Amino acid sequence: MASEARHYGAYWILAITYFDRSTVDQRLEELATVESNLLATLHPEPRIHS
């Protein structure tokens, strides 16, 4: 989890370096919605990287 947090931080800095924050926030909201929908429809059995 710590590694993922570092990735998020690195990509966040990169994103706001090249795009305004509102654009980055909007895109992250779009991606969160897509990921939420995917997680809600996955097979219920536990799996690695599911």
PDB file of N, H, CA, C and O in Angstrom:
ATOM      1  N   MET A   1       0.814  -1.176   0.000  1.00  0.00           N
ATOM      2  CA  MET A   1       0.000   0.000   0.000  1.00  0.00           C
ATOM      3  C   MET A   1       0.869   1.256   0.000  1.00  0.00           C
ATOM      4  O   MET A   1       0.530   2.248  -0.645  1.00  0.00           O
ATOM      5  N   ALA A   2       1.990   1.215   0.724  1.00  0.00           N
ATOM      6  H   ALA A   2       2.265   0.409   1.248  1.00  0.00           H
ATOM      7  CA  ALA A   2       2.881   2.369   0.739  1.00  0.00           C
ATOM      8  C   ALA A   2       3.444   2.641  -0.648  1.00  0.00           C
ATOM      9  O   ALA A   2       3.593   3.794  -1.054  1.00  0.00           O
ATOM     10  N   SER A   3       3.752   1.576  -1.365  1.00  0.00           N
ATOM     11  H   SER A   3       3.631   0.640  -1.035  1.00  0.00           H
ATOM     12  CA  SER A   3       4.267   1.734  -2.726  1.00  0.00           C
ATOM     13  C   SER A   3       3.230   2.394  -3.628  1.00  0.00           C
ATOM     14  O   SER A   3       3.563   3.277  -4.419  1.00  0.00           O
ATOM     15  N   GLU A   4       1.982   1.969  -3.510  1.00  0.00           N
ATOM     16  H   GLU A   4       1.711   1.252  -2.868  1.00  0.00           H
ATOM     17  CA  GLU A   4       0.911   2.572  -4.311  1.00  0.00           C
ATOM     18  C   GLU A   4       0.727   4.040  -3.960  1.00  0.00           C
ATOM     19  O   GLU A   4       0.465   4.862  -4.838  1.00  0.00           O
ATOM     20  N   ALA A   5       0.862   4.369  -2.698  1.00  0.00           N
ATOM     21  H   ALA A   5       1.075   3.702  -1.985  1.00  0.00           H
ATOM     22  CA  ALA A   5       0.741   5.772  -2.273  1.00  0.00           C
ATOM     23  C   ALA A   5       1.853   6.619  -2.897  1.00  0.00           C
ATOM     24  O   ALA A   5       1.616   7.759  -3.296  1.00  0.00           O
ATOM     25  N   ARG A   6       3.049   6.070  -2.980  1.00  0.00           N
ATOM     26  H   ARG A   6       3.241   5.143  -2.656  1.00  0.00           H
ATOM     27  CA  ARG A   6       4.154   6.795  -3.619  1.00  0.00           C
ATOM     28  C   ARG A   6       3.888   6.982  -5.106  1.00  0.00           C
ATOM     29  O   ARG A   6       4.157   8.048  -5.660  1.00  0.00           O
ATOM     30  N   HIS A   7       3.361   5.947  -5.751  1.00  0.00           N
ATOM     31  H   HIS A   7       3.143   5.081  -5.301  1.00  0.00           H
ATOM     32  CA  HIS A   7       3.018   6.075  -7.172  1.00  0.00           C
ATOM     33  C   HIS A   7       1.984   7.176  -7.362  1.00  0.00           C
ATOM     34  O   HIS A   7       2.115   8.017  -8.251  1.00  0.00           O
ATOM     35  N   TYR A   8       0.962   7.163  -6.526  1.00  0.00           N
ATOM     36  H   TYR A   8       0.855   6.479  -5.804  1.00  0.00           H
ATOM     37  CA  TYR A   8      -0.089   8.178  -6.633  1.00  0.00           C
ATOM     38  C   TYR A   8       0.520   9.571  -6.494  1.00  0.00           C
ATOM     39  O   TYR A   8       0.210  10.470  -7.276  1.00  0.00           O
ATOM     40  N   GLY A   9       1.386   9.745  -5.500  1.00  0.00           N
ATOM     41  H   GLY A   9       1.638   9.015  -4.865  1.00  0.00           H
ATOM     42  CA  GLY A   9       2.020  11.049  -5.283  1.00  0.00           C
ATOM     43  C   GLY A   9       2.854  11.493  -6.472  1.00  0.00           C
ATOM     44  O   GLY A   9       2.804  12.656  -6.873  1.00  0.00           O
ATOM     45  N   ALA A  10       3.610  10.580  -7.027  1.00  0.00           N
ATOM     46  H   ALA A  10       3.650   9.636  -6.701  1.00  0.00           H
ATOM     47  CA  ALA A  10       4.461  10.916  -8.172  1.00  0.00           C
ATOM     48  C   ALA A  10       3.618  11.289  -9.388  1.00  0.00           C
ATOM     49  O   ALA A  10       3.917  12.262 -10.082  1.00  0.00           O
ATOM     50  N   TYR A  11       2.576  10.523  -9.642  1.00  0.00           N
ATOM     51  H   TYR A  11       2.333   9.733  -9.078  1.00  0.00           H
ATOM     52  CA  TYR A  11       1.715  10.815 -10.789  1.00  0.00           C
ATOM     53  C   TYR A  11       0.896  12.078 -10.573  1.00  0.00           C
ATOM     54  O   TYR A  11       0.613  12.806 -11.525  1.00  0.00           O
ATOM     55  N   TRP A  12       0.514  12.342  -9.330  1.00  0.00           N
ATOM     56  H   TRP A  12       0.745  11.750  -8.557  1.00  0.00           H
ATOM     57  CA  TRP A  12      -0.232  13.566  -9.011  1.00  0.00           C
ATOM     58  C   TRP A  12       0.627  14.792  -9.332  1.00  0.00           C
ATOM     59  O   TRP A  12       0.159  15.726  -9.982  1.00  0.00           O
ATOM     60  N   ILE A  13       1.860  14.787  -8.883  1.00  0.00           N
ATOM     61  H   ILE A  13       2.240  14.028  -8.355  1.00  0.00           H
ATOM     62  CA  ILE A  13       2.764  15.917  -9.142  1.00  0.00           C
ATOM     63  C   ILE A  13       2.970  16.091 -10.644  1.00  0.00           C
ATOM     64  O   ILE A  13       2.945  17.211 -11.154  1.00  0.00           O
ATOM     65  N   LEU A  14       3.171  14.995 -11.338  1.00  0.00           N
ATOM     66  H   LEU A  14       3.192  14.085 -10.924  1.00  0.00           H
ATOM     67  CA  LEU A  14       3.354  15.053 -12.781  1.00  0.00           C
ATOM     68  C   LEU A  14       2.111  15.641 -13.458  1.00  0.00           C
ATOM     69  O   LEU A  14       2.223  16.498 -14.334  1.00  0.00           O
ATOM     70  N   ALA A  15       0.945  15.182 -13.052  1.00  0.00           N
ATOM     71  H   ALA A  15       0.854  14.485 -12.340  1.00  0.00           H
ATOM     72  CA  ALA A  15      -0.298  15.654 -13.669  1.00  0.00           C
ATOM     73  C   ALA A  15      -0.500  17.152 -13.451  1.00  0.00           C
ATOM     74  O   ALA A  15      -0.819  17.877 -14.393  1.00  0.00           O
ATOM     75  N   ILE A  16      -0.318  17.619 -12.216  1.00  0.00           N
ATOM     76  H   ILE A  16      -0.059  17.030 -11.451  1.00  0.00           H
ATOM     77  CA  ILE A  16      -0.573  19.045 -11.958  1.00  0.00           C
ATOM     78  C   ILE A  16       0.555  19.937 -12.474  1.00  0.00           C
ATOM     79  O   ILE A  16       0.416  21.160 -12.507  1.00  0.00           O
ATOM     80  N   THR A  17       1.650  19.337 -12.868  1.00  0.00           N
ATOM     81  H   THR A  17       1.763  18.344 -12.841  1.00  0.00           H
ATOM     82  CA  THR A  17       2.718  20.108 -13.506  1.00  0.00           C
ATOM     83  C   THR A  17       2.308  20.495 -14.932  1.00  0.00           C
ATOM     84  O   THR A  17       2.642  21.581 -15.407  1.00  0.00           O
ATOM     85  N   TYR A  18       1.594  19.611 -15.598  1.00  0.00           N
ATOM     86  H   TYR A  18       1.323  18.729 -15.212  1.00  0.00           H
ATOM     87  CA  TYR A  18       1.247  19.823 -17.000  1.00  0.00           C
ATOM     88  C   TYR A  18      -0.200  20.228 -17.253  1.00  0.00           C
ATOM     89  O   TYR A  18      -0.528  20.695 -18.345  1.00  0.00           O
ATOM     90  N   PHE A  19      -1.070  20.057 -16.261  1.00  0.00           N
ATOM     91  H   PHE A  19      -0.804  19.678 -15.374  1.00  0.00           H
ATOM     92  CA  PHE A  19      -2.487  20.398 -16.409  1.00  0.00           C
ATOM     93  C   PHE A  19      -2.951  21.173 -15.194  1.00  0.00           C
ATOM     94  O   PHE A  19      -2.391  21.037 -14.106  1.00  0.00           O
ATOM     95  N   ASP A  20      -3.990  21.997 -15.386  1.00  0.00           N
ATOM     96  H   ASP A  20      -4.445  22.108 -16.270  1.00  0.00           H
ATOM     97  CA  ASP A  20      -4.512  22.716 -14.220  1.00  0.00           C
ATOM     98  C   ASP A  20      -5.234  21.734 -13.293  1.00  0.00           C
ATOM     99  O   ASP A  20      -5.718  20.684 -13.717  1.00  0.00           O
ATOM    100  N   ARG A  21      -5.288  22.106 -12.042  1.00  0.00           N
ATOM    101  H   ARG A  21      -4.895  22.959 -11.698  1.00  0.00           H
ATOM    102  CA  ARG A  21      -5.789  21.187 -11.020  1.00  0.00           C
ATOM    103  C   ARG A  21      -7.241  20.776 -11.265  1.00  0.00           C
ATOM    104  O   ARG A  21      -7.601  19.628 -11.002  1.00  0.00           O
ATOM    105  N   SER A  22      -8.065  21.669 -11.752  1.00  0.00           N
ATOM    106  H   SER A  22      -7.772  22.601 -11.965  1.00  0.00           H
ATOM    107  CA  SER A  22      -9.470  21.299 -11.984  1.00  0.00           C
ATOM    108  C   SER A  22      -9.589  20.208 -13.050  1.00  0.00           C
ATOM    109  O   SER A  22     -10.451  19.336 -12.947  1.00  0.00           O
ATOM    110  N   THR A  23      -8.737  20.249 -14.062  1.00  0.00           N
ATOM    111  H   THR A  23      -8.036  20.958 -14.145  1.00  0.00           H
ATOM    112  CA  THR A  23      -8.727  19.208 -15.090  1.00  0.00           C
ATOM    113  C   THR A  23      -8.309  17.873 -14.493  1.00  0.00           C
ATOM    114  O   THR A  23      -8.910  16.839 -14.786  1.00  0.00           O
ATOM    115  N   VAL A  24      -7.283  17.896 -13.661  1.00  0.00           N
ATOM    116  H   VAL A  24      -6.794  18.735 -13.423  1.00  0.00           H
ATOM    117  CA  VAL A  24      -6.806  16.671 -13.007  1.00  0.00           C
ATOM    118  C   VAL A  24      -7.885  16.121 -12.081  1.00  0.00           C
ATOM    119  O   VAL A  24      -8.160  14.921 -12.095  1.00  0.00           O
ATOM    120  N   ASP A  25      -8.488  16.976 -11.286  1.00  0.00           N
ATOM    121  H   ASP A  25      -8.264  17.951 -11.275  1.00  0.00           H
ATOM    122  CA  ASP A  25      -9.544  16.535 -10.371  1.00  0.00           C
ATOM    123  C   ASP A  25     -10.718  15.921 -11.125  1.00  0.00           C
ATOM    124  O   ASP A  25     -11.267  14.903 -10.702  1.00  0.00           O
ATOM    125  N   GLN A  26     -11.104  16.535 -12.238  1.00  0.00           N
ATOM    126  H   GLN A  26     -10.658  17.361 -12.581  1.00  0.00           H
ATOM    127  CA  GLN A  26     -12.218  16.023 -13.036  1.00  0.00           C
ATOM    128  C   GLN A  26     -11.883  14.639 -13.581  1.00  0.00           C
ATOM    129  O   GLN A  26     -12.713  13.732 -13.531  1.00  0.00           O
ATOM    130  N   ARG A  27     -10.681  14.479 -14.098  1.00  0.00           N
ATOM    131  H   ARG A  27     -10.006  15.216 -14.139  1.00  0.00           H
ATOM    132  CA  ARG A  27     -10.286  13.180 -14.657  1.00  0.00           C
ATOM    133  C   ARG A  27     -10.216  12.110 -13.574  1.00  0.00           C
ATOM    134  O   ARG A  27     -10.624  10.971 -13.802  1.00  0.00           O
ATOM    135  N   LEU A  28      -9.706  12.462 -12.405  1.00  0.00           N
ATOM    136  H   LEU A  28      -9.374  13.387 -12.220  1.00  0.00           H
ATOM    137  CA  LEU A  28      -9.645  11.494 -11.310  1.00  0.00           C
ATOM    138  C   LEU A  28     -11.048  11.069 -10.882  1.00  0.00           C
ATOM    139  O   LEU A  28     -11.268   9.907 -10.541  1.00  0.00           O
ATOM    140  N   GLU A  29     -11.981  11.993 -10.898  1.00  0.00           N
ATOM    141  H   GLU A  29     -11.801  12.937 -11.175  1.00  0.00           H
ATOM    142  CA  GLU A  29     -13.376  11.665 -10.572  1.00  0.00           C
ATOM    143  C   GLU A  29     -13.950  10.704 -11.603  1.00  0.00           C
ATOM    144  O   GLU A  29     -14.645   9.754 -11.243  1.00  0.00           O
ATOM    145  N   GLU A  30     -13.668  10.940 -12.882  1.00  0.00           N
ATOM    146  H   GLU A  30     -13.103  11.712 -13.174  1.00  0.00           H
ATOM    147  CA  GLU A  30     -14.128  10.035 -13.937  1.00  0.00           C
ATOM    148  C   GLU A  30     -13.546   8.633 -13.750  1.00  0.00           C
ATOM    149  O   GLU A  30     -14.260   7.636 -13.855  1.00  0.00           O
ATOM    150  N   LEU A  31     -12.254   8.572 -13.474  1.00  0.00           N
ATOM    151  H   LEU A  31     -11.674   9.382 -13.388  1.00  0.00           H
ATOM    152  CA  LEU A  31     -11.607   7.276 -13.286  1.00  0.00           C
ATOM    153  C   LEU A  31     -12.125   6.555 -12.042  1.00  0.00           C
ATOM    154  O   LEU A  31     -12.276   5.333 -12.054  1.00  0.00           O
ATOM    155  N   ALA A  32     -12.396   7.294 -10.978  1.00  0.00           N
ATOM    156  H   ALA A  32     -12.273   8.286 -10.968  1.00  0.00           H
ATOM    157  CA  ALA A  32     -12.937   6.696  -9.756  1.00  0.00           C
ATOM    158  C   ALA A  32     -14.303   6.071 -10.033  1.00  0.00           C
ATOM    159  O   ALA A  32     -14.608   5.000  -9.507  1.00  0.00           O
ATOM    160  N   THR A  33     -15.118   6.718 -10.842  1.00  0.00           N
ATOM    161  H   THR A  33     -14.871   7.588 -11.269  1.00  0.00           H
ATOM    162  CA  THR A  33     -16.434   6.185 -11.181  1.00  0.00           C
ATOM    163  C   THR A  33     -16.299   4.887 -11.970  1.00  0.00           C
ATOM    164  O   THR A  33     -16.990   3.910 -11.682  1.00  0.00           O
ATOM    165  N   VAL A  34     -15.417   4.875 -12.958  1.00  0.00           N
ATOM    166  H   VAL A  34     -14.856   5.670 -13.191  1.00  0.00           H
ATOM    167  CA  VAL A  34     -15.203   3.670 -13.766  1.00  0.00           C
ATOM    168  C   VAL A  34     -14.674   2.534 -12.897  1.00  0.00           C
ATOM    169  O   VAL A  34     -15.166   1.409 -12.990  1.00  0.00           O
ATOM    170  N   GLU A  35     -13.687   2.808 -12.059  1.00  0.00           N
ATOM    171  H   GLU A  35     -13.287   3.722 -11.983  1.00  0.00           H
ATOM    172  CA  GLU A  35     -13.119   1.770 -11.198  1.00  0.00           C
ATOM    173  C   GLU A  35     -14.155   1.245 -10.211  1.00  0.00           C
ATOM    174  O   GLU A  35     -14.198   0.044  -9.943  1.00  0.00           O
ATOM    175  N   SER A  36     -14.978   2.117  -9.676  1.00  0.00           N
ATOM    176  H   SER A  36     -14.943   3.092  -9.894  1.00  0.00           H
ATOM    177  CA  SER A  36     -16.029   1.700  -8.753  1.00  0.00           C
ATOM    178  C   SER A  36     -17.009   0.756  -9.436  1.00  0.00           C
ATOM    179  O   SER A  36     -17.409  -0.257  -8.862  1.00  0.00           O
ATOM    180  N   ASN A  37     -17.391   1.093 -10.657  1.00  0.00           N
ATOM    181  H   ASN A  37     -17.067   1.916 -11.123  1.00  0.00           H
ATOM    182  CA  ASN A  37     -18.306   0.230 -11.410  1.00  0.00           C
ATOM    183  C   ASN A  37     -17.678  -1.128 -11.704  1.00  0.00           C
ATOM    184  O   ASN A  37     -18.349  -2.156 -11.624  1.00  0.00           O
ATOM    185  N   LEU A  38     -16.412  -1.131 -12.039  1.00  0.00           N
ATOM    186  H   LEU A  38     -15.866  -0.295 -12.104  1.00  0.00           H
ATOM    187  CA  LEU A  38     -15.719  -2.398 -12.291  1.00  0.00           C
ATOM    188  C   LEU A  38     -15.667  -3.260 -11.034  1.00  0.00           C
ATOM    189  O   LEU A  38     -15.946  -4.458 -11.085  1.00  0.00           O
ATOM    190  N   LEU A  39     -15.315  -2.658  -9.922  1.00  0.00           N
ATOM    191  H   LEU A  39     -15.089  -1.685  -9.880  1.00  0.00           H
ATOM    192  CA  LEU A  39     -15.223  -3.409  -8.670  1.00  0.00           C
ATOM    193  C   LEU A  39     -16.584  -3.958  -8.239  1.00  0.00           C
ATOM    194  O   LEU A  39     -16.665  -5.035  -7.648  1.00  0.00           O
ATOM    195  N   ALA A  40     -17.635  -3.224  -8.532  1.00  0.00           N
ATOM    196  H   ALA A  40     -17.569  -2.349  -9.012  1.00  0.00           H
ATOM    197  CA  ALA A  40     -18.970  -3.657  -8.151  1.00  0.00           C
ATOM    198  C   ALA A  40     -19.457  -4.846  -8.974  1.00  0.00           C
ATOM    199  O   ALA A  40     -20.380  -5.545  -8.558  1.00  0.00           O
ATOM    200  N   THR A  41     -18.849  -5.082 -10.133  1.00  0.00           N
ATOM    201  H   THR A  41     -18.099  -4.514 -10.470  1.00  0.00           H
ATOM    202  CA  THR A  41     -19.321  -6.157 -11.000  1.00  0.00           C
ATOM    203  C   THR A  41     -18.340  -7.327 -11.123  1.00  0.00           C
ATOM    204  O   THR A  41     -18.579  -8.249 -11.902  1.00  0.00           O
ATOM    205  N   LEU A  42     -17.258  -7.301 -10.375  1.00  0.00           N
ATOM    206  H   LEU A  42     -17.064  -6.552  -9.742  1.00  0.00           H
ATOM    207  CA  LEU A  42     -16.292  -8.406 -10.429  1.00  0.00           C
ATOM    208  C   LEU A  42     -16.833  -9.648  -9.740  1.00  0.00           C
ATOM    209  O   LEU A  42     -17.751  -9.578  -8.923  1.00  0.00           O
ATOM    210  N   HIS A  43     -16.260 -10.754 -10.078  1.00  0.00           N
ATOM    211  H   HIS A  43     -15.514 -10.811 -10.741  1.00  0.00           H
ATOM    212  CA  HIS A  43     -16.585 -12.013  -9.425  1.00  0.00           C
ATOM    213  C   HIS A  43     -16.348 -11.862  -7.925  1.00  0.00           C
ATOM    214  O   HIS A  43     -15.327 -11.296  -7.531  1.00  0.00           O
ATOM    215  N   PRO A  44     -17.245 -12.343  -7.082  1.00  0.00           N
ATOM    216  CA  PRO A  44     -17.138 -12.106  -5.641  1.00  0.00           C
ATOM    217  C   PRO A  44     -16.035 -12.882  -4.922  1.00  0.00           C
ATOM    218  O   PRO A  44     -15.695 -12.543  -3.788  1.00  0.00           O
ATOM    219  N   GLU A  45     -15.477 -13.893  -5.538  1.00  0.00           N
ATOM    220  H   GLU A  45     -15.753 -14.169  -6.460  1.00  0.00           H
ATOM    221  CA  GLU A  45     -14.411 -14.665  -4.898  1.00  0.00           C
ATOM    222  C   GLU A  45     -13.132 -13.843  -4.777  1.00  0.00           C
ATOM    223  O   GLU A  45     -12.794 -13.094  -5.694  1.00  0.00           O
ATOM    224  N   PRO A  46     -12.414 -13.969  -3.657  1.00  0.00           N
ATOM    225  CA  PRO A  46     -11.153 -13.230  -3.530  1.00  0.00           C
ATOM    226  C   PRO A  46     -10.104 -13.732  -4.515  1.00  0.00           C
ATOM    227  O   PRO A  46      -9.954 -14.937  -4.720  1.00  0.00           O
ATOM    228  N   ARG A  47      -9.394 -12.812  -5.112  1.00  0.00           N
ATOM    229  H   ARG A  47      -9.516 -11.833  -4.946  1.00  0.00           H
ATOM    230  CA  ARG A  47      -8.328 -13.142  -6.060  1.00  0.00           C
ATOM    231  C   ARG A  47      -7.210 -12.131  -5.921  1.00  0.00           C
ATOM    232  O   ARG A  47      -7.420 -11.040  -5.392  1.00  0.00           O
ATOM    233  N   ILE A  48      -6.041 -12.475  -6.384  1.00  0.00           N
ATOM    234  H   ILE A  48      -5.871 -13.362  -6.815  1.00  0.00           H
ATOM    235  CA  ILE A  48      -4.934 -11.530  -6.421  1.00  0.00           C
ATOM    236  C   ILE A  48      -5.179 -10.554  -7.557  1.00  0.00           C
ATOM    237  O   ILE A  48      -5.494 -10.974  -8.670  1.00  0.00           O
ATOM    238  N   HIS A  49      -5.040  -9.260  -7.300  1.00  0.00           N
ATOM    239  H   HIS A  49      -4.784  -8.919  -6.396  1.00  0.00           H
ATOM    240  CA  HIS A  49      -5.244  -8.206  -8.276  1.00  0.00           C
ATOM    241  C   HIS A  49      -6.637  -8.217  -8.887  1.00  0.00           C
ATOM    242  O   HIS A  49      -6.807  -7.922 -10.070  1.00  0.00           O
ATOM    243  N   SER A  50      -7.632  -8.560  -8.077  1.00  0.00           N
ATOM    244  H   SER A  50      -7.495  -8.800  -7.116  1.00  0.00           H
ATOM    245  CA  SER A  50      -8.992  -8.577  -8.626  1.00  0.00           C
ATOM    246  C   SER A  50      -9.687  -7.253  -8.434  1.00  0.00           C
ATOM    247  O   SER A  50     -10.839  -7.096  -8.838  1.00  0.00           O
TER     248      SER A  50
END
